[in-house]
Amino acid sequence: MAGGWARDGAVSEQIEASINDELARLKTRRGPEGESRTHCAECEEPIPEARRKAIPGVKLCIDCMQERDSAFQARAGINRRGSKDSQLK
């Protein structure tokens, strides 16, 4: 059930659009390129051979990669398409 000026299903469409935007952003992220390193570029710990085979071009150990991935990244946040507030000027 929609409230105010929104049509039925508008909230679901907005959520789906936000998810699709994030998936598209993740798909455009490039992975590692080139030759895999034997030791981490940040902490110099050895990178296991299984990791080097699984991810060609890997440069970081698992701990450093997890730390980098968990670092704060500012994003656009909420997709406001279809929201009456986004149309106010």
PyMOL Python script that loads the backbone (N, CA, C, O; Angstrom):
from pymol import cmd

cmd.read_pdbstr("""\
ATOM      1  N   MET A   1       0.839  -1.183   0.000  1.00  0.00           N
ATOM      2  CA  MET A   1       0.000   0.000   0.000  1.00  0.00           C
ATOM      3  C   MET A   1       0.878   1.237   0.000  1.00  0.00           C
ATOM      4  O   MET A   1       1.779   1.365   0.829  1.00  0.00           O
ATOM      5  N   ALA A   2       0.626   2.122  -0.899  1.00  0.00           N
ATOM      6  CA  ALA A   2       1.398   3.353  -1.002  1.00  0.00           C
ATOM      7  C   ALA A   2       0.729   4.447  -0.187  1.00  0.00           C
ATOM      8  O   ALA A   2      -0.488   4.451  -0.002  1.00  0.00           O
ATOM      9  N   GLY A   3       1.534   5.363   0.290  1.00  0.00           N
ATOM     10  CA  GLY A   3       0.994   6.485   1.044  1.00  0.00           C
ATOM     11  C   GLY A   3       1.309   7.787   0.357  1.00  0.00           C
ATOM     12  O   GLY A   3       2.290   7.866  -0.383  1.00  0.00           O
ATOM     13  N   GLY A   4       0.526   8.794   0.571  1.00  0.00           N
ATOM     14  CA  GLY A   4       0.796  10.097  -0.024  1.00  0.00           C
ATOM     15  C   GLY A   4       0.649  10.060  -1.535  1.00  0.00           C
ATOM     16  O   GLY A   4      -0.340   9.548  -2.060  1.00  0.00           O
ATOM     17  N   TRP A   5       1.650  10.610  -2.236  1.00  0.00           N
ATOM     18  CA  TRP A   5       1.599  10.706  -3.686  1.00  0.00           C
ATOM     19  C   TRP A   5       2.225   9.500  -4.375  1.00  0.00           C
ATOM     20  O   TRP A   5       2.181   9.397  -5.601  1.00  0.00           O
ATOM     21  N   ALA A   6       2.797   8.600  -3.612  1.00  0.00           N
ATOM     22  CA  ALA A   6       3.485   7.445  -4.215  1.00  0.00           C
ATOM     23  C   ALA A   6       2.481   6.417  -4.715  1.00  0.00           C
ATOM     24  O   ALA A   6       1.427   6.214  -4.112  1.00  0.00           O
ATOM     25  N   ARG A   7       2.821   5.775  -5.820  1.00  0.00           N
ATOM     26  CA  ARG A   7       1.943   4.732  -6.353  1.00  0.00           C
ATOM     27  C   ARG A   7       2.276   3.410  -5.663  1.00  0.00           C
ATOM     28  O   ARG A   7       3.312   3.289  -5.009  1.00  0.00           O
ATOM     29  N   ASP A   8       1.401   2.430  -5.809  1.00  0.00           N
ATOM     30  CA  ASP A   8       1.631   1.116  -5.215  1.00  0.00           C
ATOM     31  C   ASP A   8       2.910   0.514  -5.781  1.00  0.00           C
ATOM     32  O   ASP A   8       3.132   0.548  -6.992  1.00  0.00           O
ATOM     33  N   GLY A   9       3.741  -0.031  -4.923  1.00  0.00           N
ATOM     34  CA  GLY A   9       4.978  -0.675  -5.346  1.00  0.00           C
ATOM     35  C   GLY A   9       6.151   0.264  -5.517  1.00  0.00           C
ATOM     36  O   GLY A   9       7.231  -0.174  -5.914  1.00  0.00           O
ATOM     37  N   ALA A  10       5.971   1.546  -5.229  1.00  0.00           N
ATOM     38  CA  ALA A  10       7.040   2.519  -5.435  1.00  0.00           C
ATOM     39  C   ALA A  10       8.230   2.241  -4.519  1.00  0.00           C
ATOM     40  O   ALA A  10       9.380   2.391  -4.933  1.00  0.00           O
ATOM     41  N   VAL A  11       7.963   1.842  -3.290  1.00  0.00           N
ATOM     42  CA  VAL A  11       9.050   1.570  -2.342  1.00  0.00           C
ATOM     43  C   VAL A  11       9.856   0.369  -2.814  1.00  0.00           C
ATOM     44  O   VAL A  11      11.087   0.394  -2.788  1.00  0.00           O
ATOM     45  N   SER A  12       9.166  -0.682  -3.245  1.00  0.00           N
ATOM     46  CA  SER A  12       9.857  -1.867  -3.745  1.00  0.00           C
ATOM     47  C   SER A  12      10.700  -1.542  -4.969  1.00  0.00           C
ATOM     48  O   SER A  12      11.821  -2.031  -5.104  1.00  0.00           O
ATOM     49  N   GLU A  13      10.163  -0.720  -5.855  1.00  0.00           N
ATOM     50  CA  GLU A  13      10.919  -0.320  -7.043  1.00  0.00           C
ATOM     51  C   GLU A  13      12.160   0.475  -6.663  1.00  0.00           C
ATOM     52  O   GLU A  13      13.217   0.311  -7.272  1.00  0.00           O
ATOM     53  N   GLN A  14      12.034   1.324  -5.670  1.00  0.00           N
ATOM     54  CA  GLN A  14      13.173   2.127  -5.229  1.00  0.00           C
ATOM     55  C   GLN A  14      14.246   1.226  -4.617  1.00  0.00           C
ATOM     56  O   GLN A  14      15.434   1.429  -4.868  1.00  0.00           O
ATOM     57  N   ILE A  15      13.849   0.243  -3.824  1.00  0.00           N
ATOM     58  CA  ILE A  15      14.800  -0.695  -3.229  1.00  0.00           C
ATOM     59  C   ILE A  15      15.487  -1.505  -4.322  1.00  0.00           C
ATOM     60  O   ILE A  15      16.707  -1.667  -4.299  1.00  0.00           O
ATOM     61  N   GLU A  16      14.718  -2.012  -5.273  1.00  0.00           N
ATOM     62  CA  GLU A  16      15.296  -2.791  -6.369  1.00  0.00           C
ATOM     63  C   GLU A  16      16.256  -1.949  -7.204  1.00  0.00           C
ATOM     64  O   GLU A  16      17.296  -2.447  -7.633  1.00  0.00           O
ATOM     65  N   ALA A  17      15.924  -0.688  -7.439  1.00  0.00           N
ATOM     66  CA  ALA A  17      16.807   0.193  -8.200  1.00  0.00           C
ATOM     67  C   ALA A  17      18.119   0.420  -7.451  1.00  0.00           C
ATOM     68  O   ALA A  17      19.185   0.454  -8.065  1.00  0.00           O
ATOM     69  N   SER A  18      18.046   0.575  -6.128  1.00  0.00           N
ATOM     70  CA  SER A  18      19.259   0.756  -5.327  1.00  0.00           C
ATOM     71  C   SER A  18      20.141  -0.488  -5.396  1.00  0.00           C
ATOM     72  O   SER A  18      21.361  -0.383  -5.523  1.00  0.00           O
ATOM     73  N   ILE A  19      19.526  -1.654  -5.314  1.00  0.00           N
ATOM     74  CA  ILE A  19      20.276  -2.912  -5.390  1.00  0.00           C
ATOM     75  C   ILE A  19      20.912  -3.063  -6.764  1.00  0.00           C
ATOM     76  O   ILE A  19      22.081  -3.434  -6.871  1.00  0.00           O
ATOM     77  N   ASN A  20      20.155  -2.779  -7.809  1.00  0.00           N
ATOM     78  CA  ASN A  20      20.690  -2.893  -9.164  1.00  0.00           C
ATOM     79  C   ASN A  20      21.843  -1.914  -9.409  1.00  0.00           C
ATOM     80  O   ASN A  20      22.811  -2.257 -10.087  1.00  0.00           O
ATOM     81  N   ASP A  21      21.745  -0.710  -8.865  1.00  0.00           N
ATOM     82  CA  ASP A  21      22.838   0.259  -9.002  1.00  0.00           C
ATOM     83  C   ASP A  21      24.102  -0.239  -8.315  1.00  0.00           C
ATOM     84  O   ASP A  21      25.197  -0.102  -8.860  1.00  0.00           O
ATOM     85  N   GLU A  22      23.965  -0.810  -7.132  1.00  0.00           N
ATOM     86  CA  GLU A  22      25.119  -1.324  -6.397  1.00  0.00           C
ATOM     87  C   GLU A  22      25.735  -2.528  -7.109  1.00  0.00           C
ATOM     88  O   GLU A  22      26.958  -2.646  -7.180  1.00  0.00           O
ATOM     89  N   LEU A  23      24.898  -3.417  -7.634  1.00  0.00           N
ATOM     90  CA  LEU A  23      25.410  -4.560  -8.391  1.00  0.00           C
ATOM     91  C   LEU A  23      26.164  -4.105  -9.632  1.00  0.00           C
ATOM     92  O   LEU A  23      27.215  -4.658  -9.958  1.00  0.00           O
ATOM     93  N   ALA A  24      25.643  -3.112 -10.319  1.00  0.00           N
ATOM     94  CA  ALA A  24      26.331  -2.582 -11.497  1.00  0.00           C
ATOM     95  C   ALA A  24      27.675  -1.977 -11.113  1.00  0.00           C
ATOM     96  O   ALA A  24      28.655  -2.131 -11.842  1.00  0.00           O
ATOM     97  N   ARG A  25      27.730  -1.289  -9.973  1.00  0.00           N
ATOM     98  CA  ARG A  25      28.983  -0.708  -9.503  1.00  0.00           C
ATOM     99  C   ARG A  25      30.002  -1.798  -9.200  1.00  0.00           C
ATOM    100  O   ARG A  25      31.176  -1.663  -9.544  1.00  0.00           O
ATOM    101  N   LEU A  26      29.559  -2.877  -8.559  1.00  0.00           N
ATOM    102  CA  LEU A  26      30.461  -3.975  -8.222  1.00  0.00           C
ATOM    103  C   LEU A  26      30.967  -4.692  -9.472  1.00  0.00           C
ATOM    104  O   LEU A  26      32.118  -5.126  -9.517  1.00  0.00           O
ATOM    105  N   LYS A  27      30.113  -4.817 -10.482  1.00  0.00           N
ATOM    106  CA  LYS A  27      30.523  -5.496 -11.713  1.00  0.00           C
ATOM    107  C   LYS A  27      31.584  -4.710 -12.469  1.00  0.00           C
ATOM    108  O   LYS A  27      32.395  -5.301 -13.181  1.00  0.00           O
ATOM    109  N   THR A  28      31.593  -3.388 -12.327  1.00  0.00           N
ATOM    110  CA  THR A  28      32.567  -2.571 -13.042  1.00  0.00           C
ATOM    111  C   THR A  28      33.911  -2.517 -12.323  1.00  0.00           C
ATOM    112  O   THR A  28      34.902  -2.063 -12.895  1.00  0.00           O
ATOM    113  N   ARG A  29      33.951  -2.975 -11.077  1.00  0.00           N
ATOM    114  CA  ARG A  29      35.224  -3.007 -10.340  1.00  0.00           C
ATOM    115  C   ARG A  29      36.185  -3.969 -11.000  1.00  0.00           C
ATOM    116  O   ARG A  29      35.833  -5.111 -11.297  1.00  0.00           O
ATOM    117  N   ARG A  30      37.365  -3.516 -11.220  1.00  0.00           N
ATOM    118  CA  ARG A  30      38.357  -4.372 -11.851  1.00  0.00           C
ATOM    119  C   ARG A  30      39.104  -5.164 -10.788  1.00  0.00           C
ATOM    120  O   ARG A  30      39.370  -4.670  -9.692  1.00  0.00           O
ATOM    121  N   GLY A  31      39.434  -6.392 -11.133  1.00  0.00           N
ATOM    122  CA  GLY A  31      40.198  -7.241 -10.240  1.00  0.00           C
ATOM    123  C   GLY A  31      41.690  -7.017 -10.424  1.00  0.00           C
ATOM    124  O   GLY A  31      42.103  -6.170 -11.216  1.00  0.00           O
ATOM    125  N   PRO A  32      42.494  -7.771  -9.697  1.00  0.00           N
ATOM    126  CA  PRO A  32      43.943  -7.632  -9.831  1.00  0.00           C
ATOM    127  C   PRO A  32      44.414  -8.003 -11.232  1.00  0.00           C
ATOM    128  O   PRO A  32      43.812  -8.846 -11.898  1.00  0.00           O
ATOM    129  N   GLU A  33      45.481  -7.372 -11.664  1.00  0.00           N
ATOM    130  CA  GLU A  33      46.042  -7.641 -12.989  1.00  0.00           C
ATOM    131  C   GLU A  33      47.527  -7.917 -12.849  1.00  0.00           C
ATOM    132  O   GLU A  33      48.148  -7.523 -11.862  1.00  0.00           O
ATOM    133  N   GLY A  34      48.089  -8.589 -13.828  1.00  0.00           N
ATOM    134  CA  GLY A  34      49.520  -8.852 -13.848  1.00  0.00           C
ATOM    135  C   GLY A  34      49.893 -10.104 -13.085  1.00  0.00           C
ATOM    136  O   GLY A  34      49.063 -10.982 -12.850  1.00  0.00           O
ATOM    137  N   GLU A  35      51.136 -10.169 -12.708  1.00  0.00           N
ATOM    138  CA  GLU A  35      51.693 -11.333 -12.012  1.00  0.00           C
ATOM    139  C   GLU A  35      51.374 -11.264 -10.524  1.00  0.00           C
ATOM    140  O   GLU A  35      51.432 -10.191  -9.924  1.00  0.00           O
ATOM    141  N   SER A  36      51.039 -12.403  -9.930  1.00  0.00           N
ATOM    142  CA  SER A  36      50.797 -12.464  -8.489  1.00  0.00           C
ATOM    143  C   SER A  36      52.111 -12.278  -7.732  1.00  0.00           C
ATOM    144  O   SER A  36      53.170 -12.721  -8.176  1.00  0.00           O
ATOM    145  N   ARG A  37      52.019 -11.627  -6.608  1.00  0.00           N
ATOM    146  CA  ARG A  37      53.197 -11.464  -5.752  1.00  0.00           C
ATOM    147  C   ARG A  37      53.307 -12.653  -4.819  1.00  0.00           C
ATOM    148  O   ARG A  37      52.297 -13.264  -4.473  1.00  0.00           O
ATOM    149  N   THR A  38      54.506 -12.984  -4.413  1.00  0.00           N
ATOM    150  CA  THR A  38      54.708 -14.085  -3.459  1.00  0.00           C
ATOM    151  C   THR A  38      54.545 -13.588  -2.030  1.00  0.00           C
ATOM    152  O   THR A  38      54.242 -14.370  -1.129  1.00  0.00           O
ATOM    153  N   HIS A  39      54.748 -12.278  -1.820  1.00  0.00           N
ATOM    154  CA  HIS A  39      54.605 -11.680  -0.494  1.00  0.00           C
ATOM    155  C   HIS A  39      53.695 -10.451  -0.601  1.00  0.00           C
ATOM    156  O   HIS A  39      53.669  -9.771  -1.627  1.00  0.00           O
ATOM    157  N   CYS A  40      52.962 -10.186   0.457  1.00  0.00           N
ATOM    158  CA  CYS A  40      51.992  -9.086   0.497  1.00  0.00           C
ATOM    159  C   CYS A  40      52.682  -7.747   0.246  1.00  0.00           C
ATOM    160  O   CYS A  40      53.777  -7.500   0.752  1.00  0.00           O
ATOM    161  N   ALA A  41      52.039  -6.893  -0.533  1.00  0.00           N
ATOM    162  CA  ALA A  41      52.580  -5.573  -0.850  1.00  0.00           C
ATOM    163  C   ALA A  41      52.553  -4.633   0.351  1.00  0.00           C
ATOM    164  O   ALA A  41      53.285  -3.643   0.374  1.00  0.00           O
ATOM    165  N   GLU A  42      51.715  -4.930   1.354  1.00  0.00           N
ATOM    166  CA  GLU A  42      51.608  -4.038   2.511  1.00  0.00           C
ATOM    167  C   GLU A  42      52.356  -4.540   3.735  1.00  0.00           C
ATOM    168  O   GLU A  42      53.058  -3.766   4.385  1.00  0.00           O
ATOM    169  N   CYS A  43      52.218  -5.830   4.065  1.00  0.00           N
ATOM    170  CA  CYS A  43      52.817  -6.326   5.311  1.00  0.00           C
ATOM    171  C   CYS A  43      53.976  -7.301   5.085  1.00  0.00           C
ATOM    172  O   CYS A  43      54.612  -7.731   6.047  1.00  0.00           O
ATOM    173  N   GLU A  44      54.256  -7.653   3.833  1.00  0.00           N
ATOM    174  CA  GLU A  44      55.348  -8.548   3.458  1.00  0.00           C
ATOM    175  C   GLU A  44      55.185  -9.989   3.959  1.00  0.00           C
ATOM    176  O   GLU A  44      56.142 -10.762   3.924  1.00  0.00           O
ATOM    177  N   GLU A  45      53.982 -10.358   4.424  1.00  0.00           N
ATOM    178  CA  GLU A  45      53.713 -11.749   4.795  1.00  0.00           C
ATOM    179  C   GLU A  45      53.608 -12.579   3.518  1.00  0.00           C
ATOM    180  O   GLU A  45      53.163 -12.066   2.491  1.00  0.00           O
ATOM    181  N   PRO A  46      54.009 -13.849   3.559  1.00  0.00           N
ATOM    182  CA  PRO A  46      53.882 -14.687   2.358  1.00  0.00           C
ATOM    183  C   PRO A  46      52.413 -14.884   1.970  1.00  0.00           C
ATOM    184  O   PRO A  46      51.551 -15.063   2.830  1.00  0.00           O
ATOM    185  N   ILE A  47      52.149 -14.849   0.670  1.00  0.00           N
ATOM    186  CA  ILE A  47      50.804 -15.122   0.160  1.00  0.00           C
ATOM    187  C   ILE A  47      50.771 -16.602  -0.220  1.00  0.00           C
ATOM    188  O   ILE A  47      51.582 -17.039  -1.036  1.00  0.00           O
ATOM    189  N   PRO A  48      49.848 -17.389   0.357  1.00  0.00           N
ATOM    190  CA  PRO A  48      49.802 -18.824   0.059  1.00  0.00           C
ATOM    191  C   PRO A  48      49.624 -19.094  -1.435  1.00  0.00           C
ATOM    192  O   PRO A  48      48.958 -18.340  -2.144  1.00  0.00           O
ATOM    193  N   GLU A  49      50.232 -20.183  -1.894  1.00  0.00           N
ATOM    194  CA  GLU A  49      50.168 -20.538  -3.310  1.00  0.00           C
ATOM    195  C   GLU A  49      48.732 -20.760  -3.769  1.00  0.00           C
ATOM    196  O   GLU A  49      48.387 -20.423  -4.901  1.00  0.00           O
ATOM    197  N   ALA A  50      47.894 -21.320  -2.907  1.00  0.00           N
ATOM    198  CA  ALA A  50      46.492 -21.555  -3.269  1.00  0.00           C
ATOM    199  C   ALA A  50      45.786 -20.232  -3.570  1.00  0.00           C
ATOM    200  O   ALA A  50      44.975 -20.162  -4.493  1.00  0.00           O
ATOM    201  N   ARG A  51      46.086 -19.188  -2.801  1.00  0.00           N
ATOM    202  CA  ARG A  51      45.484 -17.866  -3.050  1.00  0.00           C
ATOM    203  C   ARG A  51      45.999 -17.289  -4.366  1.00  0.00           C
ATOM    204  O   ARG A  51      45.233 -16.705  -5.133  1.00  0.00           O
ATOM    205  N   ARG A  52      47.286 -17.451  -4.625  1.00  0.00           N
ATOM    206  CA  ARG A  52      47.854 -16.924  -5.872  1.00  0.00           C
ATOM    207  C   ARG A  52      47.254 -17.620  -7.089  1.00  0.00           C
ATOM    208  O   ARG A  52      47.071 -16.993  -8.133  1.00  0.00           O
ATOM    209  N   LYS A  53      46.947 -18.906  -6.967  1.00  0.00           N
ATOM    210  CA  LYS A  53      46.335 -19.636  -8.081  1.00  0.00           C
ATOM    211  C   LYS A  53      44.863 -19.269  -8.244  1.00  0.00           C
ATOM    212  O   LYS A  53      44.361 -19.176  -9.364  1.00  0.00           O
ATOM    213  N   ALA A  54      44.164 -19.058  -7.108  1.00  0.00           N
ATOM    214  CA  ALA A  54      42.733 -18.756  -7.151  1.00  0.00           C
ATOM    215  C   ALA A  54      42.467 -17.354  -7.697  1.00  0.00           C
ATOM    216  O   ALA A  54      41.471 -17.130  -8.384  1.00  0.00           O
ATOM    217  N   ILE A  55      43.363 -16.409  -7.389  1.00  0.00           N
ATOM    218  CA  ILE A  55      43.181 -15.016  -7.812  1.00  0.00           C
ATOM    219  C   ILE A  55      44.443 -14.572  -8.542  1.00  0.00           C
ATOM    220  O   ILE A  55      45.364 -14.045  -7.917  1.00  0.00           O
ATOM    221  N   PRO A  56      44.499 -14.778  -9.862  1.00  0.00           N
ATOM    222  CA  PRO A  56      45.682 -14.339 -10.615  1.00  0.00           C
ATOM    223  C   PRO A  56      45.896 -12.835 -10.466  1.00  0.00           C
ATOM    224  O   PRO A  56      44.955 -12.051 -10.591  1.00  0.00           O
ATOM    225  N   GLY A  57      47.133 -12.443 -10.201  1.00  0.00           N
ATOM    226  CA  GLY A  57      47.452 -11.023 -10.054  1.00  0.00           C
ATOM    227  C   GLY A  57      47.280 -10.503  -8.645  1.00  0.00           C
ATOM    228  O   GLY A  57      47.329  -9.291  -8.434  1.00  0.00           O
ATOM    229  N   VAL A  58      47.080 -11.381  -7.671  1.00  0.00           N
ATOM    230  CA  VAL A  58      46.851 -10.945  -6.293  1.00  0.00           C
ATOM    231  C   VAL A  58      48.103 -10.257  -5.742  1.00  0.00           C
ATOM    232  O   VAL A  58      49.224 -10.703  -5.984  1.00  0.00           O
ATOM    233  N   LYS A  59      47.897  -9.175  -5.004  1.00  0.00           N
ATOM    234  CA  LYS A  59      49.013  -8.391  -4.455  1.00  0.00           C
ATOM    235  C   LYS A  59      49.004  -8.342  -2.927  1.00  0.00           C
ATOM    236  O   LYS A  59      50.018  -8.015  -2.310  1.00  0.00           O
ATOM    237  N   LEU A  60      47.842  -8.672  -2.307  1.00  0.00           N
ATOM    238  CA  LEU A  60      47.711  -8.550  -0.854  1.00  0.00           C
ATOM    239  C   LEU A  60      47.357  -9.887  -0.211  1.00  0.00           C
ATOM    240  O   LEU A  60      46.709 -10.736  -0.823  1.00  0.00           O
ATOM    241  N   CYS A  61      47.795 -10.057   1.033  1.00  0.00           N
ATOM    242  CA  CYS A  61      47.395 -11.247   1.794  1.00  0.00           C
ATOM    243  C   CYS A  61      45.927 -11.099   2.203  1.00  0.00           C
ATOM    244  O   CYS A  61      45.332 -10.035   2.031  1.00  0.00           O
ATOM    245  N   ILE A  62      45.359 -12.154   2.735  1.00  0.00           N
ATOM    246  CA  ILE A  62      43.938 -12.141   3.096  1.00  0.00           C
ATOM    247  C   ILE A  62      43.644 -11.085   4.156  1.00  0.00           C
ATOM    248  O   ILE A  62      42.653 -10.363   4.048  1.00  0.00           O
ATOM    249  N   ASP A  63      44.506 -10.983   5.194  1.00  0.00           N
ATOM    250  CA  ASP A  63      44.257 -10.016   6.274  1.00  0.00           C
ATOM    251  C   ASP A  63      44.274  -8.575   5.756  1.00  0.00           C
ATOM    252  O   ASP A  63      43.401  -7.782   6.108  1.00  0.00           O
ATOM    253  N   CYS A  64      45.249  -8.238   4.933  1.00  0.00           N
ATOM    254  CA  CYS A  64      45.324  -6.873   4.395  1.00  0.00           C
ATOM    255  C   CYS A  64      44.157  -6.591   3.450  1.00  0.00           C
ATOM    256  O   CYS A  64      43.633  -5.477   3.425  1.00  0.00           O
ATOM    257  N   MET A  65      43.754  -7.590   2.680  1.00  0.00           N
ATOM    258  CA  MET A  65      42.633  -7.395   1.758  1.00  0.00           C
ATOM    259  C   MET A  65      41.328  -7.177   2.529  1.00  0.00           C
ATOM    260  O   MET A  65      40.519  -6.326   2.160  1.00  0.00           O
ATOM    261  N   GLN A  66      41.128  -7.954   3.610  1.00  0.00           N
ATOM    262  CA  GLN A  66      39.926  -7.773   4.424  1.00  0.00           C
ATOM    263  C   GLN A  66      39.912  -6.404   5.074  1.00  0.00           C
ATOM    264  O   GLN A  66      38.861  -5.769   5.161  1.00  0.00           O
ATOM    265  N   GLU A  67      41.068  -5.942   5.533  1.00  0.00           N
ATOM    266  CA  GLU A  67      41.158  -4.616   6.152  1.00  0.00           C
ATOM    267  C   GLU A  67      40.831  -3.524   5.133  1.00  0.00           C
ATOM    268  O   GLU A  67      40.122  -2.568   5.447  1.00  0.00           O
ATOM    269  N   ARG A  68      41.344  -3.667   3.930  1.00  0.00           N
ATOM    270  CA  ARG A  68      41.070  -2.686   2.879  1.00  0.00           C
ATOM    271  C   ARG A  68      39.594  -2.699   2.484  1.00  0.00           C
ATOM    272  O   ARG A  68      38.992  -1.644   2.284  1.00  0.00           O
ATOM    273  N   ASP A  69      39.010  -3.901   2.373  1.00  0.00           N
ATOM    274  CA  ASP A  69      37.596  -4.003   1.990  1.00  0.00           C
ATOM    275  C   ASP A  69      36.666  -3.429   3.045  1.00  0.00           C
ATOM    276  O   ASP A  69      35.605  -2.898   2.716  1.00  0.00           O
ATOM    277  N   SER A  70      37.057  -3.531   4.317  1.00  0.00           N
ATOM    278  CA  SER A  70      36.173  -3.052   5.381  1.00  0.00           C
ATOM    279  C   SER A  70      36.336  -1.556   5.645  1.00  0.00           C
ATOM    280  O   SER A  70      35.568  -0.979   6.415  1.00  0.00           O
ATOM    281  N   ALA A  71      37.319  -0.928   5.019  1.00  0.00           N
ATOM    282  CA  ALA A  71      37.521   0.515   5.201  1.00  0.00           C
ATOM    283  C   ALA A  71      36.304   1.271   4.670  1.00  0.00           C
ATOM    284  O   ALA A  71      35.661   0.836   3.715  1.00  0.00           O
ATOM    285  N   PHE A  72      36.001   2.387   5.285  1.00  0.00           N
ATOM    286  CA  PHE A  72      34.836   3.183   4.907  1.00  0.00           C
ATOM    287  C   PHE A  72      34.993   3.699   3.480  1.00  0.00           C
ATOM    288  O   PHE A  72      36.036   4.238   3.109  1.00  0.00           O
ATOM    289  N   GLN A  73      33.931   3.522   2.686  1.00  0.00           N
ATOM    290  CA  GLN A  73      33.900   4.060   1.339  1.00  0.00           C
ATOM    291  C   GLN A  73      32.616   4.855   1.184  1.00  0.00           C
ATOM    292  O   GLN A  73      31.519   4.313   1.317  1.00  0.00           O
ATOM    293  N   ALA A  74      32.758   6.138   0.905  1.00  0.00           N
ATOM    294  CA  ALA A  74      31.578   6.977   0.733  1.00  0.00           C
ATOM    295  C   ALA A  74      30.867   6.589  -0.563  1.00  0.00           C
ATOM    296  O   ALA A  74      31.496   6.458  -1.614  1.00  0.00           O
ATOM    297  N   ARG A  75      29.576   6.410  -0.475  1.00  0.00           N
ATOM    298  CA  ARG A  75      28.764   6.069  -1.646  1.00  0.00           C
ATOM    299  C   ARG A  75      27.568   6.996  -1.695  1.00  0.00           C
ATOM    300  O   ARG A  75      27.276   7.729  -0.750  1.00  0.00           O
ATOM    301  N   ALA A  76      26.897   6.942  -2.812  1.00  0.00           N
ATOM    302  CA  ALA A  76      25.723   7.791  -2.994  1.00  0.00           C
ATOM    303  C   ALA A  76      24.644   7.455  -1.976  1.00  0.00           C
ATOM    304  O   ALA A  76      23.901   8.340  -1.553  1.00  0.00           O
ATOM    305  N   GLY A  77      24.544   6.194  -1.576  1.00  0.00           N
ATOM    306  CA  GLY A  77      23.571   5.807  -0.573  1.00  0.00           C
ATOM    307  C   GLY A  77      22.242   5.436  -1.162  1.00  0.00           C
ATOM    308  O   GLY A  77      22.149   4.496  -1.951  1.00  0.00           O
ATOM    309  N   ILE A  78      21.214   6.158  -0.791  1.00  0.00           N
ATOM    310  CA  ILE A  78      19.857   5.813  -1.173  1.00  0.00           C
ATOM    311  C   ILE A  78      19.564   6.275  -2.591  1.00  0.00           C
ATOM    312  O   ILE A  78      19.883   7.401  -2.973  1.00  0.00           O
ATOM    313  N   ASN A  79      18.964   5.406  -3.346  1.00  0.00           N
ATOM    314  CA  ASN A  79      18.508   5.757  -4.680  1.00  0.00           C
ATOM    315  C   ASN A  79      17.142   6.415  -4.525  1.00  0.00           C
ATOM    316  O   ASN A  79      16.193   5.774  -4.075  1.00  0.00           O
ATOM    317  N   ARG A  80      17.039   7.663  -4.885  1.00  0.00           N
ATOM    318  CA  ARG A  80      15.803   8.403  -4.633  1.00  0.00           C
ATOM    319  C   ARG A  80      14.943   8.543  -5.879  1.00  0.00           C
ATOM    320  O   ARG A  80      14.053   9.392  -5.929  1.00  0.00           O
ATOM    321  N   ARG A  81      15.204   7.715  -6.885  1.00  0.00           N
ATOM    322  CA  ARG A  81      14.362   7.783  -8.077  1.00  0.00           C
ATOM    323  C   ARG A  81      12.902   7.499  -7.703  1.00  0.00           C
ATOM    324  O   ARG A  81      12.626   6.576  -6.937  1.00  0.00           O
ATOM    325  N   GLY A  82      12.027   8.245  -8.211  1.00  0.00           N
ATOM    326  CA  GLY A  82      10.615   8.024  -7.958  1.00  0.00           C
ATOM    327  C   GLY A  82      10.112   8.653  -6.669  1.00  0.00           C
ATOM    328  O   GLY A  82       8.916   8.596  -6.382  1.00  0.00           O
ATOM    329  N   SER A  83      10.987   9.242  -5.901  1.00  0.00           N
ATOM    330  CA  SER A  83      10.590   9.880  -4.662  1.00  0.00           C
ATOM    331  C   SER A  83      10.176  11.319  -4.950  1.00  0.00           C
ATOM    332  O   SER A  83      10.871  12.042  -5.663  1.00  0.00           O
ATOM    333  N   LYS A  84       9.042  11.727  -4.390  1.00  0.00           N
ATOM    334  CA  LYS A  84       8.591  13.092  -4.637  1.00  0.00           C
ATOM    335  C   LYS A  84       9.570  14.114  -4.091  1.00  0.00           C
ATOM    336  O   LYS A  84       9.641  15.228  -4.610  1.00  0.00           O
ATOM    337  N   ASP A  85      10.342  13.763  -3.039  1.00  0.00           N
ATOM    338  CA  ASP A  85      11.329  14.687  -2.485  1.00  0.00           C
ATOM    339  C   ASP A  85      12.454  14.952  -3.474  1.00  0.00           C
ATOM    340  O   ASP A  85      13.016  16.048  -3.490  1.00  0.00           O
ATOM    341  N   SER A  86      12.795  13.952  -4.310  1.00  0.00           N
ATOM    342  CA  SER A  86      13.885  14.137  -5.258  1.00  0.00           C
ATOM    343  C   SER A  86      13.479  15.068  -6.392  1.00  0.00           C
ATOM    344  O   SER A  86      14.336  15.541  -7.139  1.00  0.00           O
ATOM    345  N   GLN A  87      12.213  15.332  -6.528  1.00  0.00           N
ATOM    346  CA  GLN A  87      11.742  16.185  -7.614  1.00  0.00           C
ATOM    347  C   GLN A  87      11.527  17.635  -7.171  1.00  0.00           C
ATOM    348  O   GLN A  87      11.216  18.504  -7.985  1.00  0.00           O
ATOM    349  N   LEU A  88      11.697  17.879  -5.883  1.00  0.00           N
ATOM    350  CA  LEU A  88      11.556  19.248  -5.375  1.00  0.00           C
ATOM    351  C   LEU A  88      12.810  20.030  -5.695  1.00  0.00           C
ATOM    352  O   LEU A  88      13.914  19.497  -5.581  1.00  0.00           O
ATOM    353  N   LYS A  89      12.670  21.260  -6.087  1.00  0.00           N
ATOM    354  CA  LYS A  89      13.846  22.075  -6.416  1.00  0.00           C
ATOM    355  C   LYS A  89      13.836  23.327  -5.615  1.00  0.00           C
ATOM    356  O   LYS A  89      14.742  24.150  -5.745  1.00  0.00           O
TER     357      LYS A  89
END
""", "prot")
cmd.dss("prot")
cmd.show_as("cartoon", "prot")
cmd.util.cbc("prot")
cmd.orient("prot")
